Amino acid sequence: MNNENELNILAGISTLIFIVCGMGYMVWASAFVSVHLWIWFVVPVFGLTPLTMPQAYGIALLVNYWTYHHTFSQFNQDKKEWSEQLTEIFTILIIPWLYFVCGWICYNFFMK
């Protein structure tokens, strides 16, 4: 039984690491694409200055945070183990703070 609990904890930690890495990649990719699209289309049309990567990263964080939608799994809800339900609830509670930490790091280390 103890071995099963350790596996559940390891699965939860692995899931959190995967979410953090995935979120970091998604925001970086959004920032990279945003910088280039901004330079190609907004700068020539409106005469605005190009975005830096940290600025685009911060904007990508904000847009991703505002448009993030998590839905609970509706299918097989009764068949989910408590650890899976707990992981899903924990994910919903931690996501805003992960965005906040990423934004804080970007603002304090790259924009000052």
N, CA, C and O atoms as a GROMACS GRO file, in nm:
protein
  448
    1MET      N    1   0.083  -0.120   0.000
    1MET     CA    2   0.000   0.000   0.000
    1MET      C    3   0.087   0.126   0.000
    1MET      O    4   0.055   0.223  -0.069
    2ASN      N    5   0.193   0.124   0.075
    2ASN     CA    6   0.282   0.239   0.082
    2ASN      C    7   0.346   0.266  -0.053
    2ASN      O    8   0.366   0.382  -0.090
    3ASN      N    9   0.377   0.161  -0.125
    3ASN     CA   10   0.437   0.175  -0.258
    3ASN      C   11   0.340   0.242  -0.355
    3ASN      O   12   0.380   0.320  -0.440
    4GLU      N   13   0.211   0.211  -0.341
    4GLU     CA   14   0.109   0.272  -0.427
    4GLU      C   15   0.096   0.422  -0.398
    4GLU      O   16   0.079   0.501  -0.491
    5ASN      N   17   0.105   0.460  -0.271
    5ASN     CA   18   0.099   0.602  -0.235
    5ASN      C   19   0.218   0.679  -0.290
    5ASN      O   20   0.205   0.792  -0.336
    6GLU      N   21   0.335   0.615  -0.285
    6GLU     CA   22   0.454   0.679  -0.339
    6GLU      C   23   0.442   0.698  -0.490
    6GLU      O   24   0.486   0.801  -0.543
    7LEU      N   25   0.384   0.601  -0.557
    7LEU     CA   26   0.363   0.614  -0.702
    7LEU      C   27   0.264   0.725  -0.733
    7LEU      O   28   0.281   0.798  -0.831
    8ASN      N   29   0.160   0.739  -0.651
    8ASN     CA   30   0.062   0.846  -0.672
    8ASN      C   31   0.126   0.983  -0.651
    8ASN      O   32   0.099   1.077  -0.726
    9ILE      N   33   0.210   0.993  -0.550
    9ILE     CA   34   0.278   1.120  -0.525
    9ILE      C   35   0.374   1.152  -0.640
    9ILE      O   36   0.381   1.265  -0.686
   10LEU      N   37   0.447   1.051  -0.685
   10LEU     CA   38   0.538   1.069  -0.798
   10LEU      C   39   0.462   1.109  -0.924
   10LEU      O   40   0.508   1.194  -1.001
   11ALA      N   41   0.347   1.047  -0.945
   11ALA     CA   42   0.264   1.083  -1.062
   11ALA      C   43   0.216   1.227  -1.051
   11ALA      O   44   0.213   1.298  -1.152
   12GLY      N   45   0.178   1.270  -0.932
   12GLY     CA   46   0.133   1.408  -0.913
   12GLY      C   47   0.244   1.509  -0.937
   12GLY      O   48   0.222   1.612  -1.001
   13ILE      N   49   0.363   1.479  -0.887
   13ILE     CA   50   0.477   1.567  -0.908
   13ILE      C   51   0.516   1.570  -1.055
   13ILE      O   52   0.546   1.676  -1.110
   14SER      N   53   0.514   1.455  -1.119
   14SER     CA   54   0.546   1.449  -1.263
   14SER      C   55   0.446   1.529  -1.344
   14SER      O   56   0.483   1.599  -1.439
   15THR      N   57   0.319   1.519  -1.307
   15THR     CA   58   0.215   1.596  -1.375
   15THR      C   59   0.238   1.745  -1.359
   15THR      O   60   0.226   1.821  -1.456
   16LEU      N   61   0.272   1.788  -1.238
   16LEU     CA   62   0.298   1.930  -1.213
   16LEU      C   63   0.418   1.979  -1.293
   16LEU      O   64   0.414   2.088  -1.350
   17ILE      N   65   0.524   1.900  -1.297
   17ILE     CA   66   0.642   1.938  -1.376
   17ILE      C   67   0.607   1.948  -1.523
   17ILE      O   68   0.650   2.040  -1.592
   18PHE      N   69   0.529   1.852  -1.572
   18PHE     CA   70   0.485   1.854  -1.712
   18PHE      C   71   0.402   1.979  -1.741
   18PHE      O   72   0.420   2.042  -1.846
   19ILE      N   73   0.313   2.016  -1.650
   19ILE     CA   74   0.229   2.134  -1.670
   19ILE      C   75   0.315   2.261  -1.672
   19ILE      O   76   0.296   2.347  -1.757
   20VAL      N   77   0.409   2.272  -1.578
   20VAL     CA   78   0.495   2.390  -1.572
   20VAL      C   79   0.580   2.401  -1.699
   20VAL      O   80   0.591   2.509  -1.758
   21CYS      N   81   0.640   2.290  -1.740
   21CYS     CA   82   0.722   2.293  -1.862
   21CYS      C   83   0.637   2.323  -1.986
   21CYS      O   84   0.677   2.401  -2.072
   22GLY      N   85   0.521   2.261  -1.993
   22GLY     CA   86   0.431   2.286  -2.105
   22GLY      C   87   0.385   2.430  -2.110
   22GLY      O   88   0.379   2.490  -2.217
   23MET      N   89   0.352   2.486  -1.993
   23MET     CA   90   0.309   2.625  -1.988
   23MET      C   91   0.423   2.718  -2.028
   23MET      O   92   0.403   2.815  -2.102
   24GLY      N   93   0.542   2.689  -1.979
   24GLY     CA   94   0.658   2.771  -2.016
   24GLY      C   95   0.684   2.769  -2.164
   24GLY      O   96   0.711   2.873  -2.225
   25TYR      N   97   0.676   2.651  -2.223
   25TYR     CA   98   0.695   2.641  -2.368
   25TYR      C   99   0.586   2.716  -2.444
   25TYR      O  100   0.615   2.788  -2.539
   26MET      N  101   0.461   2.698  -2.402
   26MET     CA  102   0.349   2.763  -2.472
   26MET      C  103   0.364   2.916  -2.469
   26MET      O  104   0.342   2.983  -2.569
   27VAL      N  105   0.401   2.968  -2.354
   27VAL     CA  106   0.416   3.113  -2.343
   27VAL      C  107   0.537   3.161  -2.422
   27VAL      O  108   0.529   3.264  -2.489
   28TRP      N  109   0.649   3.087  -2.417
   28TRP     CA  110   0.766   3.126  -2.496
   28TRP      C  111   0.733   3.123  -2.645
   28TRP      O  112   0.768   3.215  -2.718
   29ALA      N  113   0.666   3.016  -2.689
   29ALA     CA  114   0.629   3.007  -2.830
   29ALA      C  115   0.535   3.120  -2.870
   29ALA      O  116   0.549   3.178  -2.978
   30SER      N  117   0.441   3.152  -2.782
   30SER     CA  118   0.350   3.264  -2.810
   30SER      C  119   0.427   3.395  -2.820
   30SER      O  120   0.399   3.478  -2.907
   31ALA      N  121   0.525   3.413  -2.731
   31ALA     CA  122   0.604   3.536  -2.734
   31ALA      C  123   0.688   3.543  -2.862
   31ALA      O  124   0.695   3.648  -2.926
   32PHE      N  125   0.752   3.433  -2.898
   32PHE     CA  126   0.835   3.430  -3.019
   32PHE      C  127   0.753   3.464  -3.143
   32PHE      O  128   0.792   3.547  -3.224
   33VAL      N  129   0.639   3.398  -3.156
   33VAL     CA  130   0.552   3.423  -3.271
   33VAL      C  131   0.498   3.566  -3.267
   33VAL      O  132   0.489   3.632  -3.371
   34SER      N  133   0.461   3.614  -3.148
   34SER     CA  134   0.407   3.750  -3.134
   34SER      C  135   0.508   3.855  -3.177
   34SER      O  136   0.472   3.951  -3.245
   35VAL      N  137   0.634   3.838  -3.137
   35VAL     CA  138   0.738   3.934  -3.176
   35VAL      C  139   0.746   3.944  -3.328
   35VAL      O  140   0.750   4.054  -3.383
   36HIS      N  141   0.747   3.832  -3.393
   36HIS     CA  142   0.761   3.833  -3.539
   36HIS      C  143   0.636   3.882  -3.610
   36HIS      O  144   0.645   3.959  -3.706
   37LEU      N  145   0.520   3.840  -3.565
   37LEU     CA  146   0.396   3.890  -3.626
   37LEU      C  147   0.381   4.040  -3.604
   37LEU      O  148   0.335   4.112  -3.693
   38TRP      N  149   0.419   4.086  -3.486
   38TRP     CA  150   0.412   4.230  -3.455
   38TRP      C  151   0.504   4.307  -3.551
   38TRP      O  152   0.463   4.408  -3.608
   39ILE      N  153   0.627   4.259  -3.568
   39ILE     CA  154   0.722   4.326  -3.657
   39ILE      C  155   0.673   4.324  -3.802
   39ILE      O  156   0.685   4.424  -3.873
   40TRP      N  157   0.618   4.213  -3.845
   40TRP     CA  158   0.576   4.200  -3.984
   40TRP      C  159   0.450   4.279  -4.016
   40TRP      O  160   0.439   4.333  -4.127
   41PHE      N  161   0.356   4.288  -3.923
   41PHE     CA  162   0.226   4.344  -3.956
   41PHE      C  163   0.190   4.473  -3.882
   41PHE      O  164   0.128   4.561  -3.942
   42VAL      N  165   0.225   4.486  -3.757
   42VAL     CA  166   0.182   4.604  -3.679
   42VAL      C  167   0.278   4.720  -3.698
   42VAL      O  168   0.234   4.834  -3.715
   43VAL      N  169   0.409   4.693  -3.695
   43VAL     CA  170   0.508   4.801  -3.708
   43VAL      C  171   0.491   4.878  -3.839
   43VAL      O  172   0.487   5.001  -3.835
   44PRO      N  173   0.482   4.812  -3.955
   44PRO     CA  174   0.469   4.888  -4.079
   44PRO      C  175   0.336   4.960  -4.093
   44PRO      O  176   0.331   5.069  -4.150
   45VAL      N  177   0.230   4.902  -4.043
   45VAL     CA  178   0.097   4.962  -4.062
   45VAL      C  179   0.074   5.079  -3.967
   45VAL      O  180   0.024   5.184  -4.008
   46PHE      N  181   0.112   5.062  -3.839
   46PHE     CA  182   0.083   5.165  -3.739
   46PHE      C  183   0.205   5.244  -3.695
   46PHE      O  184   0.191   5.339  -3.618
   47GLY      N  185   0.323   5.207  -3.741
   47GLY     CA  186   0.444   5.280  -3.707
   47GLY      C  187   0.484   5.266  -3.561
   47GLY      O  188   0.552   5.353  -3.507
   48LEU      N  189   0.445   5.158  -3.497
   48LEU     CA  190   0.482   5.136  -3.356
   48LEU      C  191   0.619   5.071  -3.348
   48LEU      O  192   0.670   5.017  -3.446
   49THR      N  193   0.678   5.078  -3.231
   49THR     CA  194   0.810   5.018  -3.212
   49THR      C  195   0.796   4.866  -3.199
   49THR      O  196   0.694   4.816  -3.153
   50PRO      N  197   0.899   4.794  -3.240
   50PRO     CA  198   0.895   4.648  -3.225
   50PRO      C  199   0.891   4.607  -3.078
   50PRO      O  200   0.942   4.679  -2.992
   51LEU      N  201   0.832   4.493  -3.051
   51LEU     CA  202   0.831   4.437  -2.916
   51LEU      C  203   0.962   4.364  -2.891
   51LEU      O  204   1.020   4.304  -2.982
   52THR      N  205   1.007   4.370  -2.768
   52THR     CA  206   1.119   4.285  -2.728
   52THR      C  207   1.063   4.150  -2.686
   52THR      O  208   0.944   4.137  -2.661
   53MET      N  209   1.149   4.052  -2.678
   53MET     CA  210   1.104   3.918  -2.637
   53MET      C  211   1.044   3.921  -2.496
   53MET      O  212   0.939   3.859  -2.475
   54PRO      N  213   1.105   3.988  -2.396
   54PRO     CA  214   1.042   3.993  -2.264
   54PRO      C  215   0.905   4.060  -2.266
   54PRO      O  216   0.813   4.015  -2.197
   55GLN      N  217   0.889   4.167  -2.343
   55GLN     CA  218   0.758   4.232  -2.353
   55GLN      C  219   0.656   4.138  -2.414
   55GLN      O  220   0.543   4.126  -2.364
   56ALA      N  221   0.695   4.070  -2.521
   56ALA     CA  222   0.603   3.976  -2.585
   56ALA      C  223   0.572   3.859  -2.492
   56ALA      O  224   0.460   3.809  -2.490
   57TYR      N  225   0.671   3.816  -2.414
   57TYR     CA  226   0.651   3.708  -2.318
   57TYR      C  227   0.548   3.749  -2.213
   57TYR      O  228   0.458   3.672  -2.180
   58GLY      N  229   0.561   3.871  -2.162
   58GLY     CA  230   0.465   3.921  -2.064
   58GLY      C  231   0.325   3.932  -2.122
   58GLY      O  232   0.227   3.896  -2.057
   59ILE      N  233   0.314   3.982  -2.243
   59ILE     CA  234   0.183   3.992  -2.309
   59ILE      C  235   0.126   3.853  -2.334
   59ILE      O  236   0.007   3.830  -2.316
   60ALA      N  237   0.212   3.760  -2.376
   60ALA     CA  238   0.166   3.622  -2.399
   60ALA      C  239   0.118   3.559  -2.269
   60ALA      O  240   0.017   3.488  -2.268
   61LEU      N  241   0.188   3.585  -2.159
   61LEU     CA  242   0.143   3.536  -2.029
   61LEU      C  243   0.004   3.589  -1.997
   61LEU      O  244  -0.085   3.514  -1.956
   62LEU      N  245  -0.013   3.719  -2.015
   62LEU     CA  246  -0.140   3.782  -1.984
   62LEU      C  247  -0.253   3.727  -2.070
   62LEU      O  248  -0.360   3.693  -2.018
   63VAL      N  249  -0.231   3.717  -2.198
   63VAL     CA  250  -0.335   3.667  -2.289
   63VAL      C  251  -0.365   3.521  -2.260
   63VAL      O  252  -0.482   3.481  -2.255
   64ASN      N  253  -0.260   3.439  -2.241
   64ASN     CA  254  -0.284   3.298  -2.209
   64ASN      C  255  -0.358   3.283  -2.077
   64ASN      O  256  -0.444   3.197  -2.064
   65TYR      N  257  -0.324   3.366  -1.979
   65TYR     CA  258  -0.392   3.359  -1.850
   65TYR      C  259  -0.539   3.398  -1.864
   65TYR      O  260  -0.627   3.332  -1.809
   66TRP      N  261  -0.565   3.505  -1.938
   66TRP     CA  262  -0.703   3.551  -1.954
   66TRP      C  263  -0.787   3.454  -2.035
   66TRP      O  264  -0.908   3.446  -2.016
   67THR      N  265  -0.725   3.382  -2.126
   67THR     CA  266  -0.803   3.294  -2.213
   67THR      C  267  -0.793   3.147  -2.174
   67THR      O  268  -0.845   3.061  -2.246
   68TYR      N  269  -0.728   3.115  -2.062
   68TYR     CA  270  -0.714   2.977  -2.017
   68TYR      C  271  -0.850   2.927  -1.967
   68TYR      O  272  -0.916   2.994  -1.887
   69HIS      N  273  -0.889   2.812  -2.014
   69HIS     CA  274  -1.016   2.751  -1.970
   69HIS      C  275  -0.989   2.606  -1.933
   69HIS      O  276  -0.944   2.527  -2.016
   70HIS      N  277  -1.016   2.574  -1.809
   70HIS     CA  278  -1.002   2.435  -1.766
   70HIS      C  279  -1.141   2.378  -1.743
   70HIS      O  280  -1.225   2.440  -1.677
   71THR      N  281  -1.163   2.263  -1.796
   71THR     CA  282  -1.290   2.195  -1.773
   71THR      C  283  -1.262   2.064  -1.703
   71THR      O  284  -1.169   1.991  -1.737
   72PHE      N  285  -1.345   2.035  -1.606
   72PHE     CA  286  -1.334   1.907  -1.539
   72PHE      C  287  -1.372   1.796  -1.635
   72PHE      O  288  -1.459   1.814  -1.720
   73SER      N  289  -1.307   1.684  -1.622
   73SER     CA  290  -1.342   1.569  -1.704
   73SER      C  291  -1.480   1.519  -1.662
   73SER      O  292  -1.501   1.481  -1.547
   74GLN      N  293  -1.572   1.521  -1.754
   74GLN     CA  294  -1.709   1.480  -1.724
   74GLN      C  295  -1.727   1.329  -1.738
   74GLN      O  296  -1.816   1.271  -1.675
   75PHE      N  297  -1.644   1.267  -1.819
   75PHE     CA  298  -1.661   1.126  -1.848
   75PHE      C  299  -1.592   1.041  -1.742
   75PHE      O  300  -1.480   1.073  -1.699
   76ASN      N  301  -1.656   0.937  -1.701
   76ASN     CA  302  -1.602   0.842  -1.602
   76ASN      C  303  -1.564   0.910  -1.472
   76ASN      O  304  -1.466   0.872  -1.408
   77GLN      N  305  -1.641   1.009  -1.432
   77GLN     CA  306  -1.612   1.082  -1.309
   77GLN      C  307  -1.615   0.986  -1.188
   77GLN      O  308  -1.535   1.001  -1.095
   78ASP      N  309  -1.705   0.888  -1.189
   78ASP     CA  310  -1.714   0.794  -1.078
   78ASP      C  311  -1.596   0.699  -1.074
   78ASP      O  312  -1.562   0.646  -0.968
   79LYS      N  313  -1.533   0.677  -1.188
   79LYS     CA  314  -1.423   0.582  -1.195
   79LYS      C  315  -1.289   0.645  -1.162
   79LYS      O  316  -1.188   0.575  -1.151
   80LYS      N  317  -1.286   0.777  -1.144
   80LYS     CA  318  -1.161   0.844  -1.112
   80LYS      C  319  -1.122   0.815  -0.968
   80LYS      O  320  -1.206   0.814  -0.878
   81GLU      N  321  -0.995   0.792  -0.949
   81GLU     CA  322  -0.945   0.774  -0.814
   81GLU      C  323  -0.934   0.910  -0.746
   81GLU      O  324  -0.931   1.014  -0.812
   82TRP      N  325  -0.929   0.906  -0.614
   82TRP     CA  326  -0.922   1.032  -0.540
   82TRP      C  327  -0.795   1.109  -0.575
   82TRP      O  328  -0.796   1.232  -0.577
   83SER      N  329  -0.687   1.038  -0.604
   83SER     CA  330  -0.561   1.106  -0.637
   83SER      C  331  -0.573   1.181  -0.769
   83SER      O  332  -0.516   1.290  -0.784
   84GLU      N  333  -0.646   1.125  -0.865
   84GLU     CA  334  -0.666   1.193  -0.993
   84GLU      C  335  -0.754   1.316  -0.975
   84GLU      O  336  -0.728   1.420  -1.035
   85GLN      N  337  -0.857   1.305  -0.893
   85GLN     CA  338  -0.942   1.420  -0.866
   85GLN      C  339  -0.866   1.528  -0.790
   85GLN      O  340  -0.880   1.647  -0.819
   86LEU      N  341  -0.784   1.486  -0.694
   86LEU     CA  342  -0.704   1.581  -0.618
   86LEU      C  343  -0.603   1.652  -0.708
   86LEU      O  344  -0.582   1.773  -0.694
   87THR      N  345  -0.540   1.579  -0.799
   87THR     CA  346  -0.445   1.639  -0.894
   87THR      C  347  -0.515   1.742  -0.981
   87THR      O  348  -0.459   1.848  -1.008
   88GLU      N  349  -0.636   1.711  -1.027
   88GLU     CA  350  -0.710   1.803  -1.112
   88GLU      C  351  -0.746   1.932  -1.037
   88GLU      O  352  -0.734   2.041  -1.091
   89ILE      N  353  -0.790   1.918  -0.913
   89ILE     CA  354  -0.824   2.036  -0.832
   89ILE      C  355  -0.700   2.116  -0.802
   89ILE      O  356  -0.702   2.239  -0.810
   90PHE      N  357  -0.590   2.049  -0.766
   90PHE     CA  358  -0.465   2.117  -0.737
   90PHE      C  359  -0.416   2.195  -0.858
   90PHE      O  360  -0.367   2.307  -0.845
   91THR      N  361  -0.430   2.136  -0.975
   91THR     CA  362  -0.388   2.202  -1.099
   91THR      C  363  -0.466   2.332  -1.118
   91THR      O  364  -0.408   2.435  -1.152
   92ILE      N  365  -0.594   2.327  -1.097
   92ILE     CA  366  -0.678   2.447  -1.114
   92ILE      C  367  -0.637   2.555  -1.014
   92ILE      O  368  -0.636   2.673  -1.048
   93LEU      N  369  -0.604   2.515  -0.892
   93LEU     CA  370  -0.567   2.613  -0.790
   93LEU      C  371  -0.428   2.671  -0.811
   93LEU      O  372  -0.403   2.786  -0.775
   94ILE      N  373  -0.337   2.594  -0.869
   94ILE     CA  374  -0.198   2.638  -0.881
   94ILE      C  375  -0.169   2.715  -1.009
   94ILE      O  376  -0.075   2.794  -1.012
   95ILE      N  377  -0.247   2.695  -1.114
   95ILE     CA  378  -0.220   2.758  -1.245
   95ILE      C  379  -0.204   2.910  -1.235
   95ILE      O  380  -0.106   2.962  -1.288
   96PRO      N  381  -0.294   2.984  -1.168
   96PRO     CA  382  -0.274   3.130  -1.163
   96PRO      C  383  -0.141   3.170  -1.100
   96PRO      O  384  -0.078   3.267  -1.142
   97TRP      N  385  -0.097   3.096  -0.998
   97TRP     CA  386   0.028   3.129  -0.931
   97TRP      C  387   0.148   3.094  -1.016
   97TRP      O  388   0.252   3.159  -1.006
   98LEU      N  389   0.137   2.993  -1.100
   98LEU     CA  390   0.246   2.962  -1.193
   98LEU      C  391   0.261   3.074  -1.296
   98LEU      O  392   0.372   3.113  -1.330
   99TYR      N  393   0.149   3.125  -1.345
   99TYR     CA  394   0.153   3.240  -1.436
   99TYR      C  395   0.217   3.360  -1.365
   99TYR      O  396   0.300   3.430  -1.422
  100PHE      N  397   0.178   3.382  -1.240
  100PHE     CA  398   0.231   3.494  -1.164
  100PHE      C  399   0.383   3.483  -1.148
  100PHE      O  400   0.455   3.581  -1.168
  101VAL      N  401   0.431   3.365  -1.112
  101VAL     CA  402   0.576   3.344  -1.093
  101VAL      C  403   0.650   3.364  -1.224
  101VAL      O  404   0.755   3.428  -1.226
  102CYS      N  405   0.597   3.310  -1.333
  102CYS     CA  406   0.661   3.330  -1.464
  102CYS      C  407   0.666   3.478  -1.500
  102CYS      O  408   0.769   3.527  -1.548
  103GLY      N  409   0.559   3.550  -1.477
  103GLY     CA  410   0.556   3.694  -1.504
  103GLY      C  411   0.652   3.771  -1.416
  103GLY      O  412   0.719   3.863  -1.463
  104TRP      N  413   0.658   3.734  -1.288
  104TRP     CA  414   0.748   3.802  -1.194
  104TRP      C  415   0.893   3.782  -1.238
  104TRP      O  416   0.972   3.877  -1.238
  105ILE      N  417   0.928   3.660  -1.275
  105ILE     CA  418   1.064   3.631  -1.321
  105ILE      C  419   1.095   3.713  -1.447
  105ILE      O  420   1.201   3.776  -1.457
  106CYS      N  421   1.004   3.712  -1.541
  106CYS     CA  422   1.025   3.787  -1.666
  106CYS      C  423   1.041   3.936  -1.638
  106CYS      O  424   1.132   3.999  -1.692
  107TYR      N  425   0.954   3.992  -1.555
  107TYR     CA  426   0.957   4.135  -1.527
  107TYR      C  427   1.085   4.175  -1.452
  107TYR      O  428   1.151   4.272  -1.488
  108ASN      N  429   1.119   4.100  -1.348
  108ASN     CA  430   1.232   4.137  -1.264
  108ASN      C  431   1.369   4.106  -1.322
  108ASN      O  432   1.467   4.174  -1.290
  109PHE      N  433   1.379   4.005  -1.406
  109PHE     CA  434   1.510   3.967  -1.456
  109PHE      C  435   1.536   4.009  -1.601
  109PHE      O  436   1.651   4.019  -1.643
  110PHE      N  437   1.431   4.034  -1.677
  110PHE     CA  438   1.452   4.063  -1.818
  110PHE      C  439   1.407   4.202  -1.860
  110PHE      O  440   1.449   4.251  -1.965
  111MET      N  441   1.324   4.268  -1.781
  111MET     CA  442   1.271   4.397  -1.824
  111MET      C  443   1.329   4.514  -1.744
  111MET      O  444   1.302   4.629  -1.779
  112LYS      N  445   1.405   4.489  -1.642
  112LYS     CA  446   1.461   4.599  -1.563
  112LYS      C  447   1.604   4.625  -1.602
  112LYS      O  448   1.668   4.715  -1.546
   0.00000   0.00000   0.00000
